[in-house]
Structure formats: structure tokens, C-alpha cells
Amino acid sequence: MLEIVRHMVADGPKTVGPFHHAVSAGDYHFITGQMPTLPDDSTKVVKGGIEEQTRRVMDNLALVLKGLDSGFDRVVFARVYLVNFQDFDRMNSVYTTYFEEGKLPSRTCIGVTGLAVGALVEVDLIAAR
């Protein structure tokens, strides 16, 4: 039987809803979409535009990955949600800095009409264990 482990990372960001930071099953960690909220206050979105929000989302994901003894080098798939597709290039300019050059994961980018806490961007990940 497939072992499933649910994770609440001690130093991870406070969640904006009823979910775990990640769930591990088989050879993979499925990491919940992170918002551009302050790590200690899930009601406050970081100030600034898409670049600042993308940086905060990726930093929040880094906290979760670290709590799983993992990192961006283990990410095999990412899903990005954007409220405004005009932000695509500016989001990418920040997003790509979190990965080693030439070693990006596969990815889907989805346009949405809204995100929790009024965010402009959200990213979830799948990482190899």
C-alpha cells in the first residue's frame, strides 16, 4: 500500500486555509500552492507588484522545501496561477532565478479570475523525494 505522509513544516508560512504544506506519496512531495503572504501572517500580502509577490511566493515555497529537506533542484513540476497574463514576463524574470540555469522543471501557467487574499500570483510544486 502506498504510504501517504502529510507535512506541516515548523518554519513554513502560516496557511491561508485548511490544508497541509505538503503531502508525500511514493517518490514525490506535492507542495501546496503558496501565496505572497508574510510567513508569519497569512492575512497580509507583501507590498508591491508582481515581482515582489512572485519573490514572496517563491520564498514561501523555499521554506516548505527546506522543511522537507528538499530544494528547488528537486522540483519536477510547477503550476503558476496568474490573475493578469500581462504579468507573465515579469513573473518569469523572478521565478527563473530560483532554479539553476538550464534546469527548470516542467510547468503549466494558468490565467485565473482571482486568488485568495487578493494575490496576483500563486505557485504549487511537485518535487522528487
TIFIGU-362504 format. One record per residue: x, y, z of N, C-alpha, C in turn. Coordinates in pm, 1 decimal, decimal comma, m for minus. Example, Ala and Ser with C-alpha at 12.3 -4.5 7.8 and 13.67 -1.06 7.14 Angstrom:
# TIFIGU-362504
1319,0/m569,0/780,0/1230,0/m450,0/780,0/1320,0/m330,0/780,0
1285,0/m225,0/708,0/1367,0/m106,0/714,0/1290,0/3,0/787,0
//
This chain:
# TIFIGU-362504
83,5/m118,3/0,0/0,0/0,0/0,0/88,2/124,9/0,0
47,7/224,5/m74,8/120,6/350,0/m86,7/115,3/427,0/44,8
232,3/460,2/97,8/237,7/540,2/220,5/215,4/686,9/185,4
127,8/752,2/260,2/99,0/894,7/242,8/133,8/965,2/373,1
216,8/1068,6/362,5/259,0/1145,6/479,7/221,0/1290,4/457,7
152,0/1348,6/556,0/111,5/1489,0/549,8/207,8/1572,4/634,2
247,6/1687,4/579,8/350,1/1769,8/645,3/298,4/1910,2/676,7
319,5/1951,0/801,0/309,9/2091,4/839,7/451,6/2129,3/880,8
515,5/2211,9/801,7/654,9/2247,2/822,3/664,1/2349,0/936,2
746,1/2318,4/1035,2/756,0/2402,9/1154,8/786,5/2548,5/1120,5
879,7/2573,0/1029,9/917,1/2710,0/993,9/849,5/2755,9/865,5
747,2/2683,3/821,4/675,9/2719,8/699,4/583,2/2837,7/722,0
536,5/2896,9/613,7/444,0/3009,7/625,9/310,4/2965,3/683,1
244,9/3055,6/753,5/110,0/3025,4/802,2/20,0/3003,3/681,0
m67,3/2905,3/692,0/m154,5/2872,8/578,5/m275,2/2966,2/574,0
m327,8/2985,7/452,4/m444,9/3071,4/434,6/m574,0/2990,2/435,2
m562,7/2859,1/453,0/m681,3/2773,2/452,6/m652,6/2642,2/522,8
m749,8/2551,7/520,9/m736,3/2422,7/589,8/m665,0/2318,4/502,9
m532,1/2319,7/506,6/m453,7/2223,3/430,2/m315,5/2211,1/491,2
m243,6/2107,3/450,4/m104,6/2087,9/491,7/m13,1/2159,8/393,7
108,1/2187,9/438,0/206,3/2248,9/348,6/239,2/2155,8/232,3
242,1/2025,9/260,3/276,5/1928,3/157,1/224,3/1792,0/196,0
211,0/1707,6/96,2/177,3/1567,4/116,1/277,8/1486,8/35,1
337,8/1387,2/99,4/432,1/1299,9/30,3/364,1/1167,2/3,0
381,0/1120,8/m119,6/326,3/991,7/m159,0/422,8/930,7/m260,0
460,3/807,7/m236,7/555,7/744,0/m326,2/685,7/821,6/m330,4
730,8/852,4/m449,1/859,1/919,8/m467,7/849,5/1071,8/m474,2
732,6/1127,2/m439,8/711,6/1270,1/m463,2/653,3/1344,3/m343,5
688,4/1473,4/m336,1/626,0/1569,2/m245,7/532,4/1655,1/m330,8
408,2/1668,0/m289,8/311,5/1755,1/m355,4/295,4/1876,4/m265,8
344,9/1990,4/m311,1/354,3/2109,2/m226,6/241,2/2204,9/m259,4
165,6/2238,1/m156,3/50,2/2325,5/m169,2/90,0/2459,8/m229,2
1,8/2513,7/m312,8/23,8/2645,5/m370,8/46,7/2748,6/m262,1
151,0/2828,0/m280,3/183,7/2931,3/m183,4/140,8/3067,3/m236,1
102,5/3150,7/m141,0/55,7/3285,1/m168,7/166,0/3384,9/m132,6
156,4/3508,5/m177,9/257,3/3608,8/m145,4/230,5/3675,4/m9,9
200,0/3591,9/88,5/171,7/3642,4/222,5/298,2/3639,2/307,6
300,0/3721,8/409,0/411,8/3721,4/502,1/413,6/3586,9/573,7
531,8/3529,8/595,6/539,7/3396,1/654,2/468,0/3381,4/788,7
464,3/3489,6/866,5/402,9/3481,8/999,3/261,9/3540,7/1005,2
208,5/3585,7/891,1/73,5/3643,9/889,7/8,0/3617,1/753,9
m77,8/3516,2/750,2/m139,9/3475,4/624,4/m247,6/3572,0/575,6
m273,0/3678,8/650,5/m372,9/3777,0/607,6/m309,8/3896,6/536,8
m175,7/3903,9/538,5/m107,0/4019,9/481,4/m25,0/3981,2/359,4
m64,2/4037,7/245,0/10,1/4018,9/120,8/127,1/4116,3/120,3
242,0/4068,6/73,9/360,0/4154,0/65,8/327,6/4276,4/m20,4
385,4/4389,6/14,0/362,5/4512,2/m63,0/437,9/4505,9/m194,2
380,7/4567,3/m295,8/445,6/4573,3/m425,5/362,8/4506,6/m532,9
423,9/4492,7/m648,4/355,7/4436,0/m764,0/390,6/4290,4/m785,8
383,3/4248,2/m910,9/401,2/4107,5/m944,8/540,4/4056,2/m910,4
644,1/4138,3/m927,7/778,9/4092,3/m895,9/792,5/4062,7/m746,9
746,5/4154,1/m663,1/755,8/4134,7/m517,9/669,7/4016,5/m473,4
551,5/4005,0/m532,6/463,6/3893,2/m495,6/522,2/3759,7/m540,4
579,8/3755,0/m659,4/641,7/3630,5/m706,0/757,6/3592,2/m615,6
838,8/3688,9/m578,8/952,5/3662,3/m489,2/903,0/3605,5/m356,3
796,3/3663,1/m299,8/744,9/3615,3/m171,2/687,9/3473,7/m184,0
616,3/3447,2/m294,5/563,5/3312,8/m318,7/678,3/3211,9/m325,0
781,2/3244,7/m401,3/893,7/3152,2/m417,0/970,3/3137,0/m285,3
982,4/3243,4/m208,0/1047,0/3233,6/m76,6/963,9/3146,6/17,4
831,0/3158,2/10,6/745,0/3072,6/92,7/759,3/2926,5/50,8
767,5/2901,6/m79,0/790,7/2765,7/m126,9/926,4/2714,6/m79,0
1027,0/2801,1/m77,5/1160,0/2761,9/m29,2/1153,9/2718,3/116,6
1073,5/2787,6/198,2/1057,6/2748,5/338,6/998,9/2607,9/350,1
899,3/2579,0/267,8/837,8/2445,9/271,5/937,0/2340,9/221,3
1002,3/2368,0/110,4/1101,0/2273,6/58,8/1209,7/2245,2/162,0
1259,2/2349,3/227,4/1362,3/2331,0/329,4/1311,4/2242,2/442,1
1186,5/2262,7/482,6/1128,1/2180,0/588,1/1112,0/2034,4/548,6
1113,9/2008,2/419,6/1106,4/1871,0/367,4/1245,3/1816,1/334,5
1350,1/1889,6/374,4/1488,1/1855,8/338,9/1504,0/1844,3/188,1
1445,1/1939,3/117,4/1448,1/1940,7/m28,0/1486,1/2080,7/m75,1
1480,2/2103,2/m204,7/1511,1/2233,6/m260,8/1457,9/2243,6/m402,2
1477,6/2358,4/m463,1/1427,7/2380,9/m598,5/1494,1/2287,2/m700,2
1611,3/2235,3/m668,0/1678,3/2141,1/m758,6/1603,7/2007,8/m767,8
1510,9/1980,4/m676,4/1432,6/1856,0/m674,9/1294,8/1873,7/m738,3
1260,4/1996,6/m776,9/1128,3/2024,6/m833,2/1120,5/1969,7/m975,7
1014,9/1889,3/m1000,2/995,4/1831,4/m1133,4/879,7/1896,3/m1208,7
789,9/1961,9/m1134,8/674,2/2025,0/m1199,2/628,4/2144,7/m1117,2
592,3/2250,9/m1185,3/537,0/2369,8/m1120,0/409,4/2410,5/m1192,3
318,2/2465,6/m1115,5/194,5/2521,2/m1172,2/184,3/2663,5/m1120,0
173,5/2758,9/m1213,6/166,8/2900,9/m1179,9/27,4/2951,7/m1214,9
m32,5/3024,8/m1123,2/m163,0/3086,9/m1144,5/m142,4/3237,2/m1146,8
m187,1/3301,0/m1253,9/m174,4/3445,6/m1269,1/m311,1/3509,7/m1287,4
m335,8/3616,4/m1212,9/m460,8/3691,4/m1228,9/m456,0/3773,3/m1357,5
m337,5/3824,1/m1393,4/m324,1/3908,5/m1511,7/m210,0/3855,1/m1598,6
m242,6/3804,5/m1716,9/m138,7/3747,7/m1802,3/m43,5/3853,3/m1857,8
m75,5/3980,6/m1840,3/20,0/4085,6/m1875,3/141,9/4079,6/m1783,1
129,1/4010,1/m1669,5/238,5/3995,9/m1572,6/331,0/3878,8/m1603,8
301,7/3804,1/m1709,0/373,3/3679,8/m1740,0/525,2/3699,5/m1745,7
573,1/3793,7/m1823,2/717,9/3812,7/m1838,9/783,6/3859,2/m1709,4
719,4/3949,4/m1637,9/777,1/4000,0/m1512,3/778,1/3890,8/m1405,1
673,7/3808,1/m1401,2/672,7/3694,5/m1308,6/787,3/3600,0/m1343,1
804,0/3567,8/m1471,1/910,3/3475,8/m1513,9/1048,8/3527,9/m1479,2
1067,9/3660,0/m1485,4/1200,2/3716,5/m1456,1/1242,2/3689,2/m1311,8
1146,5/3676,4/m1221,4/1176,5/3642,2/m1082,0/1177,6/3490,7/m1064,1
1076,3/3424,1/m1114,0/1059,1/3278,7/m1098,7/1185,1/3203,1/m1140,1
1241,5/3236,5/m1255,2/1355,4/3160,4/m1307,6/1480,0/3172,1/m1221,1
1492,3/3277,3/m1141,3/1611,9/3294,8/m1057,4/1619,9/3191,2/m945,4
1514,2/3120,1/m917,8/1511,8/3021,1/m810,3/1560,5/2883,5/m856,1
1587,0/2870,0/m985,3/1630,6/2742,5/m1040,0/1768,4/2757,9/m1103,5
1845,7/2650,7/m1097,4/1976,1/2651,3/m1161,5/1956,5/2667,2/m1312,7
2044,1/2746,2/m1373,0/2031,8/2772,5/m1516,4/2029,8/2641,3/m1595,5
1932,9/2630,1/m1684,7/1919,7/2511,3/m1767,8/1851,0/2394,3/m1700,7
1804,0/2412,8/m1576,1/1741,9/2301,9/m1502,9/1604,3/2341,4/m1448,9
1522,0/2396,8/m1537,1/1385,7/2434,0/m1497,7/1295,9/2311,0/m1496,7
1196,0/2309,1/m1408,7/1100,2/2198,4/m1410,0/1000,8/2215,6/m1525,5
924,8/2110,9/m1554,1/812,8/2130,3/m1646,2/712,6/2220,7/m1575,0
622,8/2284,9/m1651,7/536,4/2384,9/m1588,3/411,0/2409,1/m1670,0
306,4/2446,2/m1598,0/183,1/2495,3/m1657,4/156,2/2632,1/m1596,7
112,7/2727,1/m1677,8/74,6/2859,2/m1628,4/m71,0/2881,2/m1665,2
m150,1/2915,0/m1564,6/m295,0/2924,0/m1580,5/m342,0/3065,0/m1546,0
m423,5/3123,5/m1632,4/m486,6/3251,7/m1603,2/m613,6/3228,8/m1522,8
m628,5/3303,6/m1415,1/m744,6/3289,3/m1326,5/m809,7/3425,2/m1304,7
m933,5/3423,5/m1259,5/m1004,8/3549,2/m1235,2/m981,8/3603,8/m1094,9
m925,2/3524,1/m1007,2/m897,1/3571,2/m872,3/m825,1/3464,7/m792,2
m754,7/3509,7/m686,8/m683,2/3421,0/m595,7/m711,9/3463,4/m452,2
m690,6/3371,9/m359,5/m711,2/3401,3/m217,6/m629,4/3523,4/m176,7
m674,7/3593,1/m78,7/m615,1/3711,8/m17,0/m582,0/3822,5/m117,3
m644,8/3820,2/m234,5/m621,7/3924,4/m333,9/m487,1/3916,1/m403,1
m425,7/3797,7/m400,4/m294,0/3778,9/m459,4/m298,3/3792,0/m611,3
m184,1/3828,0/m668,0/m168,2/3834,5/m813,6/m113,2/3704,3/m870,2
m48,3/3621,9/m785,2/19,8/3500,2/m829,3/15,7/3394,9/m718,8
12,0/3269,5/m760,5/22,7/3154,6/m671,4/100,3/3048,5/m747,9
181,9/2971,1/m675,8/259,8/2863,9/m738,1/253,6/2740,3/m650,5
226,5/2624,7/m712,2/238,8/2497,1/m641,4/342,8/2412,3/m712,3
395,5/2311,0/m642,1/507,4/2232,5/m692,7/488,2/2083,4/m668,2
557,1/2005,2/m750,3/579,1/1863,8/m723,9/730,4/1845,8/m725,3
783,3/1785,7/m617,8/927,7/1765,5/m607,6/956,7/1618,6/m581,5
1064,7/1569,8/m638,4/1110,0/1434,6/m610,2/1158,9/1428,5/m466,0
1134,1/1315,8/m401,4/1179,0/1298,9/m262,0/1326,9/1272,2/m255,4
//
